[in-house]
Amino acid sequence: MAIFRFRLQYLLDQRLQAKEAAEKSMTECQRELQDEQENLASLQHETKNLAQKILLARRQMLVREPALVHNLMQRMKYLSGMAHDAEELREALFAQELVVEDAEAKLQQAHEHLVACSREADILTKFKDKLQRRFLQSEARKEEIEQDEAGDLLYLIRSRMQ
């Protein structure tokens, strides 16, 4: 009995390897996006906490008893420093949002590449399966014909012997 050989097996193997590489790339992009989103959430949390601290410091400055000018100047510098820190955090937050958008775009590209690689591999796999089915059906028909011929030959031999 003949053995089925798929002539495009090398190409199929390449497509399957490309699909695996695309899956790994997509997983890596998902992990990167998740990390960047966690960084963004952390920055948002820091920004919220700093805003609350600034609000609390302003309230305390207004509620407290009248203080010396020197103390007021120190409090104003403290508030100014906190406002500067808040501005830096907002800038970092904006930059992180851009990084997250970039990571989302990379993930989308990786997904599209994975879909394309999967489609190519599936097409070749289906083609291989179809050819293999045809080959096996052809071999089965040949085997049936050989069995019929052997049966006919045995019938002729037996009928001549009688």
N, C-alpha and C positions, 0 to 999 in steps of 0.2 A: 504494500500500500504506500502511496506517495505521501510525502510530508508537505504540509502547507507552509509556504514561504511568502511573507509579505514583502514586496519589493521596496516599499516606502517605510520600512521599519525604522531605519536610521532617522528619517525625517520625523516620524512619529515620536521617537525617543527625544529628539531635540525639542519638539513642541511640548512634550510632557515635562521636560526639564525647565523650559521657559515658564510653563504654568506654575511649577513649584517655586521657581524664583520669584514670580509675580506674587504668589501667595505669601511668601516670606517678606517681600517688600511691603505688601499691604499691611501685614501684621506689625511690621516695624513702624510704618506710618501711623497706624492706629495707636501704638504705644507712645510715639512721639507726640501725637495730638493730645492724648490723655495727660501726659506730663505737662505740656504747655497750658492746658486748661486748668490743671491743678495750680500751676504757677499764677495764672490769671486770677483764680479764685483767692489764692493767698494774698495777692496784691490788693484785690478788692476788699478783702477783710481788713488788711492793714490800713487802707485808705479810710474805711468806715470807722475803725478804732481811733485813728488820728483825728478825724473830724469830730468825734465825740469828745476826745481829750481837749481839743481847741475850744469847743463849745463850753465844756466844763470850766476850763481855765478862764474864759471870758466872764462867765457867770460869777465865779469866785472873785474876780477882780472888781466886778461891779457891786457885789454883795458885801464885801469886806468893809471894814471901817476905813475911813480916810487914812492914807498912809503917807509916808514921806515921799518926796519927789524921787529920791534915789531908789526906793522900793518900787515905785510906779515905773521908773525907767527900766529896772530889771525885769519886771513883769511884761512890759511892752517888748523888750528884746526877746524874752522867752516866747511870747506869742508870735513875734515876727519870725523867729527861728522855726517854730512849729508850722507857721504858714508856708515858709520856704520848704520845709520837709514835705508838707502836703502837696505843694506844687511839683516837687520832684517825684513824688509817688504817682501823681496824676500823669506825668510824662512817662514814667515807667509803665503805668497801666496802659496807656495808649500804645506804647511800643510793644507791650505783651499782647495786646489785642491784634496788632498787625502780625505778630509771630503766630498767633493762633489761626488767623485767617490764612496765612501761608501754609501752615500745617494741614489745614482743612483742604486747601487746594491740592497739596501733594497727595493727600489721602484720596481725593477724587480722581486724580490722575492714575494713582496706583490701582484703584478700583476699575477704571476704564481699561487699563492695561491687562489686568487679570481677566476681565470679561473677554477681551480680544484673544488672549492666549487660551482661555478655556474653550472658546468657540473653535479656534483652529485645531486644538487637540481633540475636541469632540468630533469634528468633521472627519479627521483622519481615523479616529477610533471606529466611528460608524462605518466608514468605507472599508476598513480592515475586517470588521465583523461581517459585513455584507459579502465581501470576497471569500472569507473563510466559510460562510454558510454555503455559498455557491460551490466552492471547492468540495466541501463535504457531501453535498447533494450529488455532485458529479461522480465522486468516488463511490458513493452508495449505489448509484445507477450502474457504474462499471462492475461493481461487485455482484449486483443482481444479474446482470447480463452474463457474467462469468459463471455464476451459480446455475442459471438457466441452461447455458451451454453444457456445463458438466452434467446436469440432470438429463438433458437430451441425449448426450453421448452415452451415459449409463443406460438409458432406456433403449437406445439402439443396440448396444452391446447385449443386453439381456434378451431383447426380442430376437436377435439373431441366434442366440444360444438355444432358444427353445424350439 
